[in-house]
């Protein structure tokens, strides 16, 4: 069975050293395709772990009620 070669478009961009790279197509090998395709499952697993640890962020949060000041500043009328 022949190996499938996929390509992706790379946009033109500037490198950190200031040189410009023209837009081109890049080949993606089989290991990169598998890694890119499997990243969705990894994201789901991470979200499930965060939810189990209480970091889901979807629940309601309780805000404490404001309390009265402990004392009045000196020199102000009471």
Phi, psi and omega in degrees: 000126181288147180284134179280129178251120178255155177235157176224151180273134176251124179286155175295141183204164176263136176280169180298332181275003176095352180281150182261136176252122180291156176297142181201175176253141182237140178278142177249123178284170182302316179298323180291324179295318179295318180295318180291323181287332182272357183290335178294320177295320178298319179297320179295318180296316179298317179296321178295320179295317179297320179295322180292330179274358179093009180260020183297325176078358183271346183276167178285144178252147179261129178256127180295146179290145179294143180253161179289151179297146183289324180209164178263140180298142180296144178089356178259146179294145181261000000 
